[in-house]
Amino acid sequence: MTIRVTIWNEGRHEKRDAPVAKIYPDGMDGAIAAGLEDRDFAIERRSIDDPEQGLTQELLDRTDVLTWWGHVAHDEVKDEVIDRVQQRVLAGMGLVVLHSGHHSKMFRRMMGTNCNLAWRELPEGDLERVWVTNPNHPIAEGVPPFFEIPQSEMYGEPFDIPAADEIVFMSWYKGGEVFRSGLTFYRGLGRIFYFSPGHETFPIYHHPMVQHVIGNGIEWAVRPHSGARKLDNWHRKEPIHR
């Protein structure tokens, strides 16, 4: 089955920051899409500057999995757009939230917390070693026990989120910090995967293993059944037992 994927990228850094544009001449969404070319995905790319901020109801209705990258324009995303995305996730659309998307209105809405964390951005970056903590999970398929990202932004604990349903990856940084970098959540009929590697000033989305994990996350986030009971607000007029 071809999975219909919408890659949503805020797209602001590539337009205003020359170093970012040099690393990602086709945008971070372009790099992410290029890394998924070997998958059976039908990909559409959207940004905040597209009509209806790129997330029309019609587009969401035909999307199996939405990936989300944002950073400097979180507050510009309209609440009505967040409402649309939230309802689609609750109805079964998969959501893959990347890197600084942890502070997006969308992720905060789905988590119910501020989603704050510790961070450090060095010009030369931090070495990040991503460890697999759940090797039997589908998102970890084809991933070695660990892989390294030579230049990364440090994200560290504590991470202000509710307990994840599954911890798939844990990152260690050269500075000594650790971070729950690959997490899954179930909301309504939808599946959410959060994956933290992906800072805009480093070529992280060109990293083959990062691309592989994102692809796995998309395939996992597709709801594996079609006959699920709709989660209505049922009025049970008559009691079961009398």
N, C-alpha and C positions, 0 to 999 in steps of 0.2 A: 504494500500500500504506500503510495506516495504521500509523504507528510507535508502539509502546507504550512510553511514557516514564514512569519513576518519578523524581520530584523529591524527593531526600532532603535535608532541611535539619535541621541540629542543633536549631534552634528555641529556643535558650536566651536569646539577647540580647533577642528580642522580648518575652519573658516577664519579664525582670528589669530591662531598661533602658528607661525611659520615652521618651527621645529616639529610640531605635531603633523602638519600637512606634509612635511618631508617624509616622515615615518609612514604615514597613512595617506598617500596621495588620492586614494579612492575612498577615503573615510574609514573609520574603524569598522563600520558596517560592511564596507567592501572587503576588508581583510577577513572578517568573520565569515562572510558569504563564500569567499575564495577557499577558506579552509573546510567548507562543507560540500565542495563540488563532487566528492566521491560518494556522497550519500544520496538516497532516493528522496530528495527534498525539492519541493517547488517553492522557491524563495522570492519574497517581495521585500523591498527595502523602503523604510519610511523614516522621516525625521520630524522634529518639533515644528519646523518651518513649512511643512506641507499643509494643505487644507485640513481643517479640523485636527491640527497637530499630528497628522499622519495616522490617526486611529479612528476612522469612521466606523459606524456600526456595521456597515456592509462588509468592510475589510475584516473586522473582528469575527463576524459570523462565518467567514470562510477560512479562518485561521485555526490550525490545530495547535500550534505552539507559537507563542510570542516571546522573543528575546528582548531584553531591556537594558540599554546602557545610557546613563545620564550622569551629569556632574554639576555643571554651573547653572543650569536652568531648571532645577527641580521645582522651584516655586512658580515657574511660568506655566507648568502643566495645569490645565484647568481641571477643577474638581469634577466637572461633568464628564471629562475624558476618563478620569480615574474611576468614576462610577461605572462607566461602560465596561472598562477592562475588568474591574472587580467582578461584575456580574457574569462576564464570560468565563472567568476563571472558576467561579463557583458552579457554573453550569458545565464545566469539563474541559475548558481550554487550558493547555499547559502554559506555564510561565517560567522562563529562565532569566534570572536577574544576575547581571554581571557587575563586578567590581563596585564602583561608587554608586551603583543603583541601590545599594543598601540604604541610602538616605533619600531615595525617591519617595514621593507621596504614595506611589503604588506599593512599594515594599512595606513602608510603614503602615499603610492601611491593612495589608494582609497579615502583618505581624502583631499590630496593636501596641507597639512600643516605639521609642525614639530611634532604635537601631544604631545608637552611638557605639564607637569603638576607639581604640588607640591607633595612632598612625604616625608615620614618619616618611618624609619625602626628601631623599638626598639626591644631589645632581647626578651622582654616579650610580644611584640606586642601591638597593639591598639585595644580596643573594637570598632567594627564596627556595626552600626545598619542600616540595609538596609530597606528603606521605599519604599512602592509601591506608585508611583505617578500617575499611569494609570491603575487602577484596572480592567478596561474592556479590556485591551490588552490581546491577547492570551498568551503572554509570562508570564503574571502575574496570569494565571489560577492556582488555587490551592495554591496560596501563601497568607499567612496572611498579615494583614496591614503592619507588619514589622517583620523581624527576625534578630537575632543577631549572629555575628561571634566573639567569645571571643578573638581570637588572629588574628590580621590582619595587613598588611602593610597599612599605611595611604596614600591614594591618595586624593589630594585636588585641589580645584579650585585656579587659572584659568586653564582650560583644553583647550589647543590650537587646537581646531577642528572646522570645519564648524558647523553651526547649525544642530542638529540632526533632523531627520524627526519625531521621537517620543522619549520622555523621559519616560522610564518605571519604573526605579528605581533611587532613590537618597539616597546616604549614608551619615550618620553622624558619626563622630568619637569622642571618649572620649576627645580628645584634643580640640574639638570645630569645627574642619573643616567639610566642606560638599563637596560632589563630585557627579557629574552625573554618576552614576555607571552602569546603564543599558540603552543603547541607540540603536536606529535602524536607518539605512540608506538604501536608495534605489539607486543602481547604475546600469544603463542599465536595464537589465531584472533581475538582482540579488538583493538579500536582504542580508544585513549585520547586525549582532547583536554584539555589544560590551558589555562585562560584566566584571567588574574589579576585584571582589574578587578572590584570587587565588595565594597568595605568596608561594614560594617554601619551606620556612622554617616553615610553619605552616600547619596543616592538613585540610586546607580549602576544598580541593576536596573530603574529606571524609564526609563533612557536608551534611546531607540529603537535606536541602533546596537549597543549592548551586547546588547540582546534579540535583534537580528538575528543577531549573531555566534553567540550561544548556540544559536539555532535551526539555523543552518548547521552548527554543530559536532555537534549531535544527528543531523542528517541524514547527515553524513559518517561518524559513528561506527557507523552500522548496517552490519553486514557485508554487502557487496553480492552475496553468493552464498550458496546454501544447500546445495550439494553438496560442501562442503570435506571433505577426509579428516580423520577424527578423529585427534588427536595422541595416540595411545596409546604406551605403552612396549612396543614390539614386540620379541618374542623371535624372532629369525631363527635357527631351529634348524639349518638347513642353509645352508652357504655358497652364494653364487650361482655362483662358479667353483670347479671341482674340479681 
